[in-house]
Amino acid sequence: MYSQEDMICSFCVNDYHLAVMIVPYIYRVINEGKKVITFFDKDLEEIINKVIITNKEFWENQKVFNEVDWKKTRFDKLSKKFENAQDEDVVIVAGKDDFIDRINRLLVNFHTNFTLVNCFDVSDIAKNENFKISDYSKILNTKGLEKIEKENFV
C-alpha cells in the first residue's frame, strides 16, 4: 500500500528522457538498500544500457543495475514481481496512461508499504482530463526529486 507521501510522478517526452531521469534515481535508492520493482510498457534494456555507459560512476558500478528488470512487463508474470517484495521497496511504473492506471489498480491491493513512481508520457497526460498532480507529493525530473508545493494549486 502506498500513501500520498510515497507517490512520485514523472513526465517524459520519449524513452531516452525517461531513462535519463530514472537511472540516477534508481542508482540512489538501490545504494540506500532498497529494492526496485519495475513495470514497463516497453522494453527499455537497450536504452538504459546506453545511458549507463555515458556516466562514469554508473558504468563503473553497473552491477547495481543488474538487479532491475528493464524488460516490458508481461501481465501473466505480474505475481513474480512481488514474490520478494518488502516494505520500503520502490515501485516504478512507466508507459502509456492506461498501462499505468491498470498497474496502479493492481498495486492498491498490495499490502507492503512502498514508494510508487508513475512515469507518464507527456502526450498522454495532455489528453487526460482526470490527471491531478495534487495526487502526488513529489516529482522526478532530470534535476532529481523535488517536492510539489501544494499551495500553488488552484
DSSP file with accessible surface (Angstrom, degrees, kcal/mol):
  #  RESIDUE AA STRUCTURE BP1 BP2  ACC     N-H-->O    O-->H-N    N-H-->O    O-->H-N    TCO  KAPPA ALPHA  PHI   PSI    X-CA   Y-CA   Z-CA
    1    1 A M              0   0   84      0, 0.0   113,-1.3     0, 0.0     2,-0.3   0.000 360.0 360.0 360.0 146.4    0.0    0.0    0.0
    2    2 A Y        -     0   0   40    111,-0.2     2,-0.2   106,-0.1   113,-0.1  -0.930 360.0-150.3-127.7 152.4    1.2    3.5   -0.7
    3    3 A S    >   -     0   0   46     -2,-0.3     3,-1.7   111,-0.3   113,-0.2  -0.696  39.1 -97.0-111.5 172.9    0.2    6.9    0.7
    4    4 A Q  G >  S+     0   0   80      1,-0.3     3,-1.9    -2,-0.2   133,-0.6   0.865 123.5  61.6 -61.2 -32.6    0.3   10.2   -1.0
    5    5 A E  G 3  S+     0   0  133      1,-0.3    -1,-0.3   131,-0.1   131,-0.0   0.742 105.8  48.2 -63.5 -21.4    3.6   11.0    0.7
    6    6 A D  G <  S+     0   0   54     -3,-1.7   110,-2.9   108,-0.1     2,-0.5   0.185  90.4 102.5-102.8  14.7    5.0    7.9   -1.1
    7    7 A M  E <   +a  116   0A  24     -3,-1.9   130,-2.1   108,-0.2   131,-1.4  -0.891  44.8 178.4-107.7 126.3    3.7    8.9   -4.5
    8    8 A I  E     -ab 117 138A   4    108,-3.1   110,-2.9    -2,-0.5     2,-0.3  -0.961   9.3-159.6-123.6 138.9    6.0   10.4   -7.1
    9    9 A C  E     -ab 118 139A   0    129,-2.2   131,-2.9    -2,-0.4     2,-0.3  -0.830   7.7-176.5-115.8 159.3    5.2   11.4  -10.7
   10   10 A S  E     -ab 119 140A   0    108,-1.8   110,-3.3    -2,-0.3     2,-0.4  -0.984  10.9-152.7-150.5 149.7    7.4   12.0  -13.6
   11   11 A F  E     +a  120   0A  45    129,-0.5     2,-0.3    -2,-0.3   110,-0.2  -0.992  15.2 179.9-130.7 131.6    6.8   13.1  -17.2
   12   12 A C  E     -a  121   0A   9    108,-2.5   110,-2.7    -2,-0.4   111,-0.3  -0.930  28.5-151.3-132.4 155.5    8.9   12.2  -20.2
   13   13 A V  S    S-     0   0   96     -2,-0.3     2,-0.3     1,-0.2    -1,-0.1   0.650  82.7  -8.1 -96.8 -20.8    8.8   13.0  -23.9
   14   14 A N  S  > S-     0   0   80      1,-0.0     4,-2.1   108,-0.0    -1,-0.2  -0.953  81.1 -85.5-161.0-180.0   10.5    9.8  -25.0
   15   15 A D  H  > S+     0   0   41     -2,-0.3     4,-2.4     1,-0.2     5,-0.1   0.844 123.1  53.1 -67.2 -35.0   12.2    6.6  -23.7
   16   16 A Y  H  > S+     0   0  103      2,-0.2     4,-2.6     1,-0.2    -1,-0.2   0.915 108.4  50.6 -65.9 -42.0   15.6    8.3  -23.6
   17   17 A H  H  > S+     0   0   56      2,-0.2     4,-1.6     1,-0.2    -2,-0.2   0.928 110.5  50.3 -60.0 -44.1   14.3   11.1  -21.5
   18   18 A L  H  X S+     0   0    7     -4,-2.1     4,-2.7     1,-0.2     3,-0.3   0.943 110.8  48.9 -58.2 -47.8   12.7    8.5  -19.2
   19   19 A A  H  X S+     0   0    1     -4,-2.4     4,-2.3     1,-0.2    -2,-0.2   0.908 107.5  53.9 -61.8 -42.0   16.0    6.7  -18.9
   20   20 A V  H  < S+     0   0   70     -4,-2.6    -1,-0.2     1,-0.2    -2,-0.2   0.844 114.6  42.9 -63.5 -30.8   18.0    9.8  -18.1
   21   21 A M  H  X S+     0   0    4     -4,-1.6     4,-0.9    -3,-0.3    -2,-0.2   0.910 119.1  38.6 -80.6 -44.9   15.5   10.6  -15.3
   22   22 A I  H  X S+     0   0    0     -4,-2.7     4,-3.2     1,-0.2     5,-0.3   0.798 101.3  69.1 -84.6 -26.3   15.1    7.2  -13.7
   23   23 A V  H  X S+     0   0    0     -4,-2.3     4,-2.7    -5,-0.3     5,-0.2   0.953 104.3  42.1 -60.1 -50.0   18.7    5.8  -13.9
   24   24 A P  H  > S+     0   0   59      0, 0.0     4,-2.2     0, 0.0    -1,-0.2   0.912 116.6  49.9 -63.0 -38.1   20.2    8.2  -11.3
   25   25 A Y  H  X S+     0   0   13     -4,-0.9     4,-2.5     2,-0.2     5,-0.2   0.943 112.6  46.0 -63.1 -47.4   17.1    7.8   -9.1
   26   26 A I  H  X S+     0   0    0     -4,-3.2     4,-2.5     1,-0.2     5,-0.3   0.917 110.6  53.9 -62.5 -42.7   17.3    4.0   -9.2
   27   27 A Y  H  X S+     0   0   23     -4,-2.7     4,-1.9    -5,-0.3    -1,-0.2   0.932 111.0  46.6 -57.1 -44.6   21.1    4.1   -8.6
   28   28 A R  H  X S+     0   0  104     -4,-2.2     4,-1.0    -5,-0.2    -2,-0.2   0.943 113.3  46.2 -65.5 -49.0   20.5    6.2   -5.4
   29   29 A V  H  <>S+     0   0    1     -4,-2.5     5,-2.3     1,-0.2     3,-0.3   0.873 111.7  51.2 -68.8 -33.6   17.7    4.1   -4.0
   30   30 A I  H ><5S+     0   0   15     -4,-2.5     3,-1.8     1,-0.2    -1,-0.2   0.919 108.5  52.2 -66.7 -40.0   19.5    0.8   -4.6
   31   31 A N  H 3<5S+     0   0   94     -4,-1.9    -1,-0.2    -5,-0.3    -2,-0.2   0.702 102.6  59.9 -69.6 -16.8   22.6    2.2   -2.9
   32   32 A E  T 3<5S-     0   0   99     -4,-1.0    -1,-0.3    -3,-0.3    -2,-0.2   0.385 126.6-103.3 -84.7  -0.3   20.3    3.1    0.1
   33   33 A G  T < 5S+     0   0   71     -3,-1.8     2,-0.3     1,-0.3    -3,-0.2   0.577  77.9 134.3  91.7  11.8   19.5   -0.6    0.3
   34   34 A K      < -     0   0   59     -5,-2.3     2,-0.3    55,-0.0    -1,-0.3  -0.643  51.9-127.0 -95.0 152.8   16.0   -0.5   -1.3
   35   35 A K        -     0   0   69     -2,-0.3    55,-2.9    51,-0.1     2,-0.5  -0.738  17.9-142.7 -94.5 144.5   14.8   -2.9   -3.9
   36   36 A V  E     -c   90   0A  10     -2,-0.3     2,-0.5    53,-0.2    33,-0.3  -0.939  12.4-169.1-112.5 125.5   13.4   -1.6   -7.2
   37   37 A I  E     -c   91   0A   8     53,-3.0    55,-2.8    -2,-0.5     2,-0.4  -0.962  14.2-159.8-112.7 127.2   10.4   -3.3   -8.8
   38   38 A T  E     -c   92   0A   2     -2,-0.5     2,-0.4    53,-0.2    55,-0.2  -0.846  21.5-172.9-115.5 147.9    9.6   -2.1  -12.3
   39   39 A F  E     -c   93   0A   2     53,-2.6    55,-2.6    -2,-0.4     2,-0.4  -0.930  21.0-179.3-132.8 105.4    6.5   -2.3  -14.6
   40   40 A F  E     -cd  94  72A   1     31,-0.5    33,-3.2    -2,-0.4    55,-0.2  -0.917  30.9-153.6-114.3 138.5    7.4   -1.0  -18.1
   41   41 A D  S    S+     0   0   38     53,-2.2     2,-0.3    -2,-0.4    54,-0.1   0.687  88.7  31.6 -75.2 -21.8    5.0   -0.7  -21.0
   42   42 A K  S    S-     0   0  101     52,-0.3     2,-0.5    29,-0.1    31,-0.1  -0.924  94.9 -96.7-132.3 160.0    8.1   -1.1  -23.3
   43   43 A D        +     0   0   81     -2,-0.3    28,-0.2     1,-0.1     4,-0.2  -0.659  39.8 175.1 -76.7 122.7   11.4   -2.9  -23.2
   44   44 A L     >  +     0   0    4     26,-3.1     4,-2.9    -2,-0.5     5,-0.3   0.346  44.2 107.6-111.7   4.9   14.0   -0.3  -22.0
   45   45 A E  H  > S+     0   0   73     25,-0.5     4,-2.3     1,-0.2     5,-0.2   0.898  81.3  44.6 -55.2 -49.2   17.1   -2.5  -21.7
   46   46 A E  H  > S+     0   0  132      1,-0.2     4,-1.7     2,-0.2    -1,-0.2   0.923 116.1  46.5 -64.4 -43.6   18.9   -1.2  -24.7
   47   47 A I  H  > S+     0   0   21      2,-0.2     4,-2.0     1,-0.2    -2,-0.2   0.919 111.3  51.6 -66.1 -43.6   18.2    2.4  -23.9
   48   48 A I  H  X S+     0   0    0     -4,-2.9     4,-2.7     1,-0.2    -1,-0.2   0.924 107.6  53.0 -60.5 -43.9   19.1    2.1  -20.3
   49   49 A N  H  X S+     0   0   75     -4,-2.3     4,-2.0    -5,-0.3    -1,-0.2   0.893 107.4  51.9 -60.9 -37.3   22.5    0.5  -21.2
   50   50 A K  H  X S+     0   0   90     -4,-1.7     4,-0.5     2,-0.2    -1,-0.2   0.890 111.3  47.0 -66.1 -37.8   23.2    3.5  -23.5
   51   51 A V  H >< S+     0   0   16     -4,-2.0     3,-1.0     1,-0.2     4,-0.4   0.917 109.7  53.9 -69.6 -40.7   22.5    5.9  -20.6
   52   52 A I  H >< S+     0   0    3     -4,-2.7     3,-1.4     1,-0.2     7,-0.4   0.906 104.4  53.9 -62.3 -40.8   24.6    3.9  -18.2
   53   53 A I  H 3< S+     0   0   99     -4,-2.0    -1,-0.2     1,-0.3    -2,-0.2   0.663  99.7  63.1 -73.1 -11.5   27.7    3.9  -20.4
   54   54 A T  T << S+     0   0  115     -3,-1.0     2,-0.5    -4,-0.5    -1,-0.3   0.551  96.5  64.9 -87.6  -5.0   27.6    7.7  -20.7
   55   55 A N  S <> S-     0   0   58     -3,-1.4     4,-2.9    -4,-0.4     5,-0.2  -0.968  71.2-151.1-122.4 120.5   28.2    8.2  -16.9
   56   56 A K  H  > S+     0   0  153     -2,-0.5     4,-2.7     1,-0.2     5,-0.2   0.898  96.9  49.3 -57.8 -44.6   31.5    7.1  -15.4
   57   57 A E  H  > S+     0   0  103      1,-0.2     4,-1.2     2,-0.2    -1,-0.2   0.928 114.5  44.5 -63.4 -43.3   30.0    6.4  -11.9
   58   58 A F  H  4 S+     0   0   16      2,-0.2    -1,-0.2     1,-0.2    -2,-0.2   0.908 113.6  51.2 -66.4 -41.1   27.2    4.3  -13.4
   59   59 A W  H >< S+     0   0  126     -4,-2.9     3,-1.2    -7,-0.4    -2,-0.2   0.925 110.8  47.4 -62.8 -44.5   29.5    2.5  -15.8
   60   60 A E  H 3< S+     0   0  120     -4,-2.7    -1,-0.2     1,-0.3    -2,-0.2   0.744 123.0  35.1 -69.7 -22.8   31.9    1.6  -13.0
   61   61 A N  T >< S+     0   0   49     -4,-1.2     3,-2.0    -5,-0.2     4,-0.4  -0.047  75.0 132.2-119.2  32.3   29.1    0.3  -10.8
   62   62 A Q  G X>  +     0   0   68     -3,-1.2     3,-1.2     1,-0.3     4,-0.6   0.714  56.9  77.9 -65.3 -16.5   26.8   -1.1  -13.5
   63   63 A K  G >4 S+     0   0  139      1,-0.3     3,-1.0     2,-0.2     4,-0.4   0.825  83.8  67.2 -61.0 -26.1   26.3   -4.3  -11.5
   64   64 A V  G X4 S+     0   0   14     -3,-2.0     3,-1.0     1,-0.3    -1,-0.3   0.891  98.4  51.5 -57.8 -37.9   23.9   -2.3   -9.3
   65   65 A F  G X4 S+     0   0    4     -3,-1.2     3,-1.5    -4,-0.4    -1,-0.3   0.621  89.0  79.1 -79.2 -12.3   21.6   -2.1  -12.4
   66   66 A N  G << S+     0   0  127     -3,-1.0    -1,-0.2    -4,-0.6    -2,-0.2   0.721  85.2  63.6 -66.9 -19.7   21.6   -5.8  -13.0
   67   67 A E  G <  S+     0   0  134     -3,-1.0     2,-0.4    -4,-0.4    -1,-0.3   0.597  89.2  85.8 -77.7 -12.0   19.1   -6.2  -10.2
   68   68 A V  S <  S-     0   0    9     -3,-1.5     2,-0.8    -4,-0.1   -31,-0.1  -0.756  76.2-133.9 -98.7 136.4   16.5   -4.2  -12.1
   69   69 A D        +     0   0   70     -2,-0.4   -29,-0.1   -33,-0.3    -2,-0.1  -0.778  26.1 174.9 -87.8 108.9   14.1   -5.7  -14.7
   70   70 A W        +     0   0   12     -2,-0.8   -26,-3.1     2,-0.1   -25,-0.5   0.407  44.2 106.1 -95.0   0.7   14.3   -3.4  -17.7
   71   71 A K  S    S-     0   0   93    -28,-0.2   -31,-0.5   -27,-0.2   -28,-0.1  -0.364  84.3 -83.5 -82.8 162.0   12.1   -5.5  -19.9
   72   72 A K  B     -d   40   0A 120    -31,-0.1     2,-0.3     1,-0.1   -31,-0.2  -0.373  52.8-110.3 -60.7 136.7    8.5   -5.0  -20.9
   73   73 A T        -     0   0    7    -33,-3.2     2,-0.5   -31,-0.1    -1,-0.1  -0.547  24.7-151.3 -75.6 131.3    6.1   -6.2  -18.3
   74   74 A R    >   -     0   0  138     -2,-0.3     3,-1.9     1,-0.1     4,-0.1  -0.899   9.3-144.1-101.5 127.9    4.1   -9.3  -19.1
   75   75 A F  G >  S+     0   0   68     -2,-0.5     3,-1.0     1,-0.3     4,-0.2   0.789  99.0  61.4 -65.1 -25.4    0.8   -9.4  -17.3
   76   76 A D  G 3  S+     0   0  107      1,-0.2    -1,-0.3     2,-0.1     3,-0.1   0.605 106.6  47.4 -76.8  -6.1    0.9  -13.2  -17.0
   77   77 A K  G X> S+     0   0   99     -3,-1.9     4,-0.8     1,-0.1     3,-0.6   0.213  76.7 110.1-115.0  12.9    4.1  -12.7  -14.9
   78   78 A L  H X> S+     0   0   26     -3,-1.0     3,-1.1     1,-0.2     4,-0.6   0.889  72.3  57.4 -59.4 -42.6    2.9  -10.0  -12.5
   79   79 A S  H >4 S+     0   0   91      1,-0.3     3,-1.1    -4,-0.2     4,-0.3   0.850  98.7  61.1 -62.0 -31.0    2.8  -12.1   -9.4
   80   80 A K  H X4 S+     0   0  124     -3,-0.6     3,-1.0     1,-0.3     4,-0.4   0.819  93.7  65.3 -64.0 -30.0    6.5  -13.0   -9.8
   81   81 A K  H << S+     0   0   32     -3,-1.1    -1,-0.3    -4,-0.8     3,-0.2   0.782 106.9  41.1 -62.5 -28.8    7.4   -9.3   -9.4
   82   82 A F  T X< S+     0   0   39     -3,-1.1     3,-1.3    -4,-0.6    -1,-0.2   0.364  80.6 104.0-104.2   5.9    6.1   -9.3   -5.9
   83   83 A E  T <  S+     0   0  127     -3,-1.0    -1,-0.2    -4,-0.3    -2,-0.1   0.883  97.6  24.7 -55.9 -41.5    7.5  -12.6   -4.6
   84   84 A N  T 3  S+     0   0  112     -4,-0.4    -1,-0.3    -3,-0.2    -2,-0.1   0.097  89.5 143.6-112.2  22.3   10.3  -11.0   -2.6
   85   85 A A    <   -     0   0   21     -3,-1.3     2,-0.3     4,-0.0    -3,-0.1  -0.350  24.8-177.3 -67.2 142.6    8.8   -7.6   -2.1
   86   86 A Q    >   -     0   0  131    -51,-0.1     3,-1.5    26,-0.1   -51,-0.1  -0.892  35.9 -76.2-133.5 165.3    9.5   -5.9    1.2
   87   87 A D  T 3  S+     0   0   86     -2,-0.3    27,-0.2     1,-0.2     3,-0.1  -0.293 115.6  29.1 -58.6 147.5    8.5   -2.7    3.0
   88   88 A E  T 3  S+     0   0  113     25,-2.7    -1,-0.2     1,-0.2    26,-0.2   0.463  85.7 141.3  78.6   3.0   10.3    0.4    1.7
   89   89 A D  E <   - e   0 114A   5     -3,-1.5    26,-2.4    24,-0.6     2,-0.5  -0.292  50.1-125.3 -66.0 163.6   10.8   -1.0   -1.8
   90   90 A V  E     -ce  36 115A   0    -55,-2.9   -53,-3.0    24,-0.2     2,-0.5  -0.964  18.6-160.8-115.1 126.6   10.4    1.4   -4.8
   91   91 A V  E     -ce  37 116A   1     24,-3.4    26,-3.0    -2,-0.5     2,-0.5  -0.941   5.2-165.8-109.2 123.2    7.9    0.5   -7.5
   92   92 A I  E     -ce  38 117A   0    -55,-2.8   -53,-2.6    -2,-0.5     2,-0.5  -0.949   4.8-174.7-112.8 125.5    8.3    2.3  -10.9
   93   93 A V  E     +ce  39 118A   0     24,-3.1    26,-3.4    -2,-0.5     2,-0.4  -0.982  10.5 173.2-119.8 122.0    5.5    2.2  -13.4
   94   94 A A  E     +ce  40 119A   3    -55,-2.6   -53,-2.2    -2,-0.5     2,-0.3  -0.995  28.2  60.1-135.9 135.0    6.2    3.7  -16.8
   95   95 A G  E    S- e   0 120A  19     24,-1.8    26,-0.8    -2,-0.4    -2,-0.0  -0.985  81.3  -7.2 154.6-159.3    4.2    3.8  -20.0
   96   96 A K     >  -     0   0   86     -2,-0.3     4,-2.3    24,-0.1     3,-0.3  -0.266  69.4-106.9 -66.1 156.7    1.0    4.9  -21.5
   97   97 A D  H  > S+     0   0   39      1,-0.2     4,-2.6     2,-0.2     5,-0.2   0.881 119.2  50.3 -55.3 -43.9   -1.7    6.3  -19.3
   98   98 A D  H  > S+     0   0  118      1,-0.2     4,-2.3     2,-0.2    -1,-0.2   0.879 109.8  51.5 -67.7 -33.8   -3.9    3.2  -19.5
   99   99 A F  H  > S+     0   0   11     -3,-0.3     4,-2.5     2,-0.2     5,-0.2   0.946 111.4  46.8 -64.8 -47.9   -1.0    0.9  -18.7
  100  100 A I  H  X S+     0   0    2     -4,-2.3     4,-2.9     1,-0.2     5,-0.2   0.930 112.5  50.3 -60.9 -44.3   -0.1    3.0  -15.6
  101  101 A D  H  X S+     0   0   83     -4,-2.6     4,-2.1    -5,-0.2    -1,-0.2   0.922 110.4  49.5 -61.2 -43.1   -3.7    3.1  -14.5
  102  102 A R  H  X S+     0   0  127     -4,-2.3     4,-1.3     2,-0.2    -2,-0.2   0.931 114.0  44.5 -63.8 -45.6   -4.1   -0.7  -14.9
  103  103 A I  H  X S+     0   0    2     -4,-2.5     4,-2.3     1,-0.2     3,-0.3   0.926 111.6  53.5 -65.7 -43.2   -0.9   -1.4  -12.8
  104  104 A N  H  X S+     0   0   20     -4,-2.9     4,-1.7     1,-0.2    -1,-0.2   0.881 104.4  55.4 -60.9 -37.6   -1.8    1.1  -10.2
  105  105 A R  H  < S+     0   0  145     -4,-2.1     4,-0.5     1,-0.2    -1,-0.2   0.873 110.7  45.9 -62.9 -34.4   -5.2   -0.5   -9.7
  106  106 A L  H >< S+     0   0   92     -4,-1.3     3,-0.8    -3,-0.3    -2,-0.2   0.879 110.0  54.1 -73.2 -36.8   -3.4   -3.8   -9.0
  107  107 A L  H >< S+     0   0    2     -4,-2.3     3,-1.9     1,-0.2    -2,-0.2   0.777  91.0  73.7 -70.3 -27.6   -0.9   -2.2   -6.7
  108  108 A V  T 3< S+     0   0   58     -4,-1.7    -1,-0.2     1,-0.3    -2,-0.2   0.857  97.6  49.4 -55.9 -33.6   -3.6   -0.7   -4.4
  109  109 A N  T <  S+     0   0  116     -3,-0.8     2,-0.3    -4,-0.5    -1,-0.3   0.489  84.3 109.7 -86.5  -2.9   -4.4   -4.1   -3.0
  110  110 A F    <   -     0   0   47     -3,-1.9    -3,-0.0    -4,-0.2  -108,-0.0  -0.583  60.6-149.5 -79.2 133.8   -0.8   -4.9   -2.3
  111  111 A H        +     0   0  168     -2,-0.3     2,-0.4     2,-0.1    -1,-0.1   0.181  63.2  97.5 -96.8  19.1   -0.1   -4.9    1.5
  112  112 A T  S    S-     0   0   23    -26,-0.1     2,-0.6   -25,-0.0    -2,-0.1  -0.850  77.0-118.9-102.9 143.1    3.5   -3.8    1.5
  113  113 A N        +     0   0   83     -2,-0.4   -25,-2.7  -111,-0.0   -24,-0.6  -0.714  51.4 154.2 -80.6 122.0    4.5   -0.2    2.2
  114  114 A F  E     - e   0  89A   4   -113,-1.3     2,-0.5    -2,-0.6  -111,-0.3  -0.935  47.1-107.7-144.5 164.3    6.3    1.1   -0.8
  115  115 A T  E     - e   0  90A  17    -26,-2.4   -24,-3.4    -2,-0.3     2,-0.5  -0.845  33.2-150.0 -93.5 131.8    7.1    4.2   -2.8
  116  116 A L  E     -ae   7  91A   0   -110,-2.9  -108,-3.1    -2,-0.5     2,-0.5  -0.907  11.7-171.9-108.2 126.6    5.3    4.5   -6.1
  117  117 A V  E     -ae   8  92A   0    -26,-3.0   -24,-3.1    -2,-0.5     2,-0.6  -0.967   4.7-166.2-117.6 112.8    6.8    6.3   -9.0
  118  118 A N  E     -ae   9  93A   0   -110,-2.9  -108,-1.8    -2,-0.5     2,-0.7  -0.901   2.7-163.0-100.5 120.6    4.5    6.8  -12.0
  119  119 A C  E     -ae  10  94A   1    -26,-3.4   -24,-1.8    -2,-0.6     2,-0.3  -0.897  14.0-167.1-108.2 106.6    6.3    7.9  -15.2
  120  120 A F  E     -ae  11  95A   4   -110,-3.3  -108,-2.5    -2,-0.7     2,-0.5  -0.651  25.1-119.2 -96.7 148.8    3.9    9.3  -17.7
  121  121 A D  E >>  -a   12   0A  32    -26,-0.8     4,-1.9    -2,-0.3     3,-0.7  -0.720  26.2-135.0 -78.9 128.1    4.3   10.1  -21.4
  122  122 A V  H 3> S+     0   0   63   -110,-2.7     4,-2.1    -2,-0.5     5,-0.2   0.882 102.7  55.6 -56.5 -40.2    3.7   13.9  -21.7
  123  123 A S  H 3> S+     0   0   57   -111,-0.3     4,-0.7     1,-0.2    -1,-0.3   0.853 108.0  49.5 -65.9 -31.3    1.5   13.5  -24.7
  124  124 A D  H X> S+     0   0   22     -3,-0.7     3,-0.7     2,-0.2     4,-0.7   0.907 109.5  50.3 -70.6 -42.8   -0.8   11.1  -22.8
  125  125 A I  H >< S+     0   0   27     -4,-1.9     3,-0.9     1,-0.2     6,-0.2   0.877 102.0  61.7 -65.4 -34.6   -1.2   13.4  -19.8
  126  126 A A  H 3< S+     0   0   87     -4,-2.1    -1,-0.2     1,-0.3    -2,-0.2   0.817 109.7  42.5 -61.0 -27.4   -2.1   16.3  -22.1
  127  127 A K  H << S+     0   0  156     -3,-0.7     2,-0.9    -4,-0.7    -1,-0.3   0.560  93.4  95.0 -93.6 -10.8   -5.1   14.3  -23.2
  128  128 A N    X<  -     0   0   35     -3,-0.9     3,-0.8    -4,-0.7    -1,-0.1  -0.722  46.9-178.0 -91.8 106.1   -6.1   13.0  -19.7
  129  129 A E  T 3  S+     0   0  188     -2,-0.9    -1,-0.2     1,-0.2    -4,-0.0   0.686  81.3  58.2 -73.8 -17.6   -8.7   15.3  -18.1
  130  130 A N  T 3  S+     0   0  138      2,-0.0    -1,-0.2    -5,-0.0     2,-0.2   0.571  76.8 112.3 -90.4  -9.6   -8.7   13.2  -14.9
  131  131 A F    <   -     0   0   45     -3,-0.8     2,-0.4    -6,-0.2     3,-0.1  -0.450  43.8-175.1 -69.5 132.4   -5.0   13.6  -14.1
  132  132 A K    >   -     0   0  119     -2,-0.2     3,-1.7     1,-0.1     4,-0.1  -0.967  21.5-161.2-130.5 116.8   -4.3   15.6  -11.0
  133  133 A I  G >  S+     0   0   55     -2,-0.4     3,-2.1     1,-0.3    -1,-0.1   0.774  89.6  74.9 -65.6 -21.3   -0.8   16.5  -10.0
  134  134 A S  G 3  S+     0   0   46      1,-0.3    -1,-0.3    -3,-0.1    16,-0.0   0.654  80.4  71.5 -66.7 -12.2   -2.2   17.2   -6.5
  135  135 A D  G <  S+     0   0   67     -3,-1.7     2,-0.3     2,-0.0    -1,-0.3   0.618  94.9  67.0 -73.4 -13.1   -2.4   13.4   -6.1
  136  136 A Y    <   -     0   0   12     -3,-2.1  -128,-0.2    -4,-0.1  -131,-0.1  -0.804  61.7-160.3-113.2 151.3    1.4   13.3   -5.8
  137  137 A S  S    S+     0   0   15   -130,-2.1    11,-2.7  -133,-0.6     2,-0.3   0.693  77.6  24.6 -99.6 -23.2    3.8   14.7   -3.2
  138  138 A K  E     -bF   8 147A  80   -131,-1.4  -129,-2.2     9,-0.3     2,-0.4  -0.945  62.5-143.5-140.7 161.1    7.0   14.8   -5.4
  139  139 A I  E     -bF   9 146A  35      7,-3.0     7,-2.7    -2,-0.3     2,-0.5  -0.981  10.6-148.0-127.2 136.2    8.1   15.0   -9.0
  140  140 A L  E     +bF  10 145A   3   -131,-2.9  -129,-0.5    -2,-0.4     2,-0.2  -0.918  33.6 149.9-102.5 124.1   11.1   13.2  -10.5
  141  141 A N  E >   - F   0 144A  36      3,-2.4     3,-1.6    -2,-0.5  -129,-0.1  -0.736  64.4 -74.4-137.7-170.0   12.7   15.1  -13.3
  142  142 A T  T 3  S+     0   0   88      1,-0.3     3,-0.1    -2,-0.2    -2,-0.0   0.708 129.6  55.8 -68.4 -15.9   16.2   15.4  -14.8
  143  143 A K  T 3  S-     0   0  161      1,-0.3     2,-0.3     3,-0.0    -1,-0.3   0.561 118.0-110.8 -86.0 -12.9   17.3   17.5  -11.8
  144  144 A G  E <   -F  141   0A  25     -3,-1.6    -3,-2.4     2,-0.1     2,-0.4  -0.840  61.3 -14.0 120.3-153.7   16.2   14.8   -9.4
  145  145 A L  E     -F  140   0A  57     -2,-0.3     2,-0.4    -5,-0.2    -5,-0.2  -0.748  61.0-179.2 -94.5 128.8   13.4   14.5   -6.9
  146  146 A E  E     -F  139   0A  74     -7,-2.7    -7,-3.0    -2,-0.4     2,-0.2  -0.983  28.6-116.1-130.7 142.8   11.5   17.7   -5.9
  147  147 A K  E     -F  138   0A 143     -2,-0.4     2,-0.6    -9,-0.2    -9,-0.3  -0.496  29.0-126.6 -72.8 138.7    8.7   18.3   -3.5
  148  148 A I        -     0   0   18    -11,-2.7     2,-0.8    -2,-0.2    -1,-0.1  -0.799  19.3-135.2 -88.5 123.9    5.5   19.5   -5.2
  149  149 A E    >   -     0   0   85     -2,-0.6     3,-1.0     1,-0.2     4,-0.1  -0.713  15.1-165.1 -83.5 112.0    4.3   22.7   -3.5
  150  150 A K  G >  S+     0   0   74     -2,-0.8     3,-2.0     1,-0.2    -1,-0.2   0.765  77.3  74.1 -70.4 -27.8    0.5   22.3   -2.9
  151  151 A E  G 3  S+     0   0  139      1,-0.3    -1,-0.2     3,-0.0    -2,-0.0   0.691  88.7  62.6 -65.6 -13.3   -0.2   26.0   -2.2
  152  152 A N  G <  S+     0   0  122     -3,-1.0    -1,-0.3     2,-0.1     2,-0.2   0.533  80.1 104.7 -87.9  -4.7    0.3   26.8   -5.9
  153  153 A F    <         0   0   76     -3,-2.0    -3,-0.0    -4,-0.1     0, 0.0  -0.522 360.0 360.0 -78.1 144.0   -2.7   24.7   -6.9
  154  154 A V              0   0  193     -2,-0.2    -2,-0.1     0, 0.0    -1,-0.1  -0.668 360.0 360.0 -91.5 360.0   -5.9   26.5   -7.9
